[in-house]
């Protein structure tokens, strides 16, 4: 795996780069946001927020606008608001300094595994068939291609628009669409889309749901069921 490390602290960058290379990773290190945005594509980005030329949030936004590369924020900013903002801007995970190297590597592997994998073979799609039997899930005008990881939304005139989703947003949408209309609890969403051992902020689900609603263009696509969770269904205006 080729990792882009965006870190302006030379001592941290040197130590972390050496450790990652010792663990078998190829590492490209840059010390500012402009260099990160201009860097050649890699398999994963480790992004510090406190950069000398621009805020790491802006770097995250720029990277996510042009790429689906997994991004893990590594920062000293540990407040929940900072975590939620990072996830809303497209980060796939958020690690607060100081952190253990083994934990970081485990998170890198988990994020990369989720980015590579399609949805599980078990379960039902929106039409009642087993997900493993088709590479396509359709919910009204919404079409999810599991093989190509493409999501399209047909407009009233019939023209379809492709939605640009992050790997995590794609997984979340697939999980909701597998049984459209059914309520998925926050606990189930965390376990299936993130990890059964996830211990990050629960607000991450709400942040990703908000992103999906914005990209789907209608808040009613994903309904929040108070005290339970979320369900995906076609808005009344499109049904």
QUIVEN-V246360 format. One record per pair of residues at least 24 apart in sequence whose ideal C-beta (glycine too) atoms are under 10 Angstrom apart, sorted by the first residue. I is the first residue (numbers start at 1). J is the second residue. Records with the same first field share a line. If there is no record, write none. Layout:
I=J + J
//
This chain:
1=25 + 26 + 27 + 42 + 43 + 44 + 70 + 108 + 109 + 112
2=26 + 27 + 28 + 40 + 41 + 42 + 43 + 44
3=27 + 28 + 29 + 42 + 43 + 44 + 45 + 46 + 70 + 72 + 108 + 112
4=28 + 29 + 30 + 35 + 36 + 39 + 40 + 41 + 42 + 43 + 44 + 45 + 46 + 47 + 63 + 69 + 71
5=29 + 30 + 31 + 36 + 42 + 44 + 45 + 46 + 47 + 48 + 74
6=30 + 31 + 32 + 33 + 35 + 36 + 37 + 39 + 45 + 46 + 47 + 48 + 49 + 51 + 56 + 59 + 60 + 63 + 71 + 73 + 74
7=31 + 32 + 36 + 46 + 47 + 48 + 50 + 51 + 56 + 74 + 75
8=32 + 33 + 48 + 50 + 51 + 52 + 53 + 56
9=48 + 50 + 97
12=48 + 74 + 97 + 98
13=46 + 48
15=101
16=46 + 74 + 101 + 104
17=46
19=101 + 102 + 104 + 105
20=46 + 101 + 104 + 105 + 108
22=101
23=101 + 102 + 104 + 105 + 108
24=105
25=105 + 108
32=59
33=57 + 58 + 59 + 60 + 62 + 63
34=59 + 62
35=59
36=60 + 62 + 63
37=62 + 63 + 65 + 66
39=63
41=66 + 67 + 69
42=67 + 69 + 70
43=69 + 70 + 108 + 112 + 115 + 116
44=69 + 70 + 71 + 72 + 92 + 108 + 109 + 111 + 112 + 115
45=69 + 70 + 71 + 72 + 73 + 91 + 92
46=70 + 71 + 72 + 73 + 74 + 93 + 95 + 104 + 107 + 108
47=71 + 72 + 73 + 74 + 75 + 86 + 91 + 94
48=73 + 74 + 75 + 76 + 77 + 97
49=73 + 74 + 75 + 76 + 77 + 82 + 85 + 86 + 91 + 94
50=75 + 76 + 77 + 97
56=86 + 89 + 91
57=82 + 85 + 86 + 88 + 89 + 90 + 91
58=89
59=89
60=85 + 86 + 87 + 88 + 89 + 90 + 91
61=88 + 89 + 90 + 91
62=89 + 90
63=89 + 90 + 91
64=89 + 90 + 91 + 92 + 164 + 166
65=89 + 90 + 164
66=164
67=164 + 166
68=92 + 115 + 149 + 164 + 165 + 166 + 167 + 168 + 169 + 170
69=115 + 166 + 167
70=107 + 108 + 110 + 111 + 112 + 113 + 114 + 115 + 116 + 166 + 167 + 168
71=111 + 166 + 167
72=104 + 107 + 108 + 110 + 111 + 112
74=99 + 104 + 107
75=99
79=201
80=200 + 201 + 202 + 203
81=201 + 203
83=200 + 201 + 203 + 204 + 207
84=201 + 203 + 204 + 206 + 207 + 210
85=207
86=204 + 207
87=166 + 168 + 200 + 201 + 203 + 204 + 205 + 206 + 207 + 208 + 210 + 211
88=203 + 204 + 206 + 207 + 208 + 210 + 211 + 214
89=166 + 207 + 211
90=165 + 166 + 167 + 168 + 169 + 208 + 211
91=166 + 168 + 204 + 207
92=166 + 167 + 168 + 169 + 194
93=168 + 194 + 195 + 198 + 200 + 204
94=200 + 201 + 204
95=200
96=200
106=195 + 197
107=195 + 200
110=194 + 195 + 197 + 198
111=167 + 168 + 194 + 195
112=167
113=195
114=167 + 168 + 170 + 171 + 193 + 194 + 195
115=149 + 166 + 167 + 168 + 170 + 171
116=167
117=167 + 171
118=145 + 146 + 147 + 148 + 149 + 170 + 171 + 174
119=144 + 146 + 149 + 170 + 171 + 173 + 174 + 175 + 177 + 178 + 192 + 193
120=174 + 175 + 178 + 192
121=146
122=178
123=174 + 175 + 178 + 179 + 192
124=178 + 179 + 180 + 182
125=174 + 177 + 178 + 179 + 180
126=176 + 177 + 178 + 179 + 180 + 181 + 232 + 233 + 234
127=180
128=179
130=178
131=174 + 177 + 178 + 179
137=173 + 174 + 177 + 178 + 180
138=177 + 180
139=173 + 176 + 177 + 178 + 180 + 181 + 221 + 232 + 233 + 234
140=180 + 221 + 232 + 233 + 234 + 235 + 238 + 239
141=234 + 235 + 238 + 239
142=173 + 177 + 180 + 216 + 221 + 232 + 234 + 238
143=177
144=170 + 173 + 174 + 177 + 178
146=170 + 174
149=174
151=177 + 212 + 215 + 216
153=215 + 216 + 217 + 218 + 221 + 238
154=238
155=217 + 238
156=237 + 238
161=215 + 217
163=212 + 215 + 216 + 217
164=215
165=208 + 211 + 212 + 215 + 216
166=208 + 211 + 212 + 215
168=193 + 194 + 204 + 207 + 208 + 211 + 212
169=193 + 208 + 209 + 211 + 212 + 215
170=212
171=208
172=205 + 208 + 209 + 211 + 212 + 222 + 230 + 232
173=208 + 209 + 212 + 215 + 216 + 221 + 222 + 232
174=232
175=230 + 232
176=209 + 212 + 221 + 222 + 229 + 230 + 231 + 232 + 233
177=232 + 233
178=232
179=231 + 232
180=231 + 232 + 233 + 234
181=223 + 231 + 232 + 233 + 234
182=229 + 231 + 232 + 233
183=223 + 224 + 225 + 228 + 229 + 230 + 231 + 232
184=222 + 225 + 228 + 229 + 230 + 231 + 232
185=225 + 227 + 228 + 229 + 230
186=227 + 228 + 229 + 230
187=229
188=229 + 230
189=229 + 230
205=229 + 230
206=230
//
